[in-house]
Amino acid sequence: MREMTKDRALVGVVTALALLVLAVGCDLVSDQGRQEAKKNVESKGQQARQEVKKKVEAGQEDLKKKVDDLQKKVEAGQEDLKKKVDEVQTKMDDVQKKVTDLQKKVDELLKKVEAQEQQDQKK
């Protein structure tokens, strides 16, 4: 009987140790699983950040290109406008010169008319 009690006690101890090992083993697997999941999440998070960063950079590049294109169009428009303003200014200068020349001719004609009238009055 005593041997049976000893055997039962040993079986109980072995069972307890097996349960303890099993519990500790499960905890280790659980910790490993958590660590792997954590690493996986961190990796995916890093990958997502990199993808977002690339998309932002690509968007910035695209916007920069669009701004540069618009800047070139504005500069070209300004140059065209300056040319047109210069052409109009040249035409205005020509018209002003013609008006001045005509005014001189009118003044000369008026002087001649006055001189002719004075001669006519003297007669």
Secondary structure, DSSP 8 states (H G I E B T S, - for coil): -HHHHHHHHHHHHHHHHHHHHHHHHHHHHHHHHHHHHHHHHHHHHHHHHHHHHHHHHHHHHHHHHHHHHHHHHHHHHHHHHHHHHHHHHHHHHHHHHHHHHHHHHHHHHHHHHHHHHHHHHH-
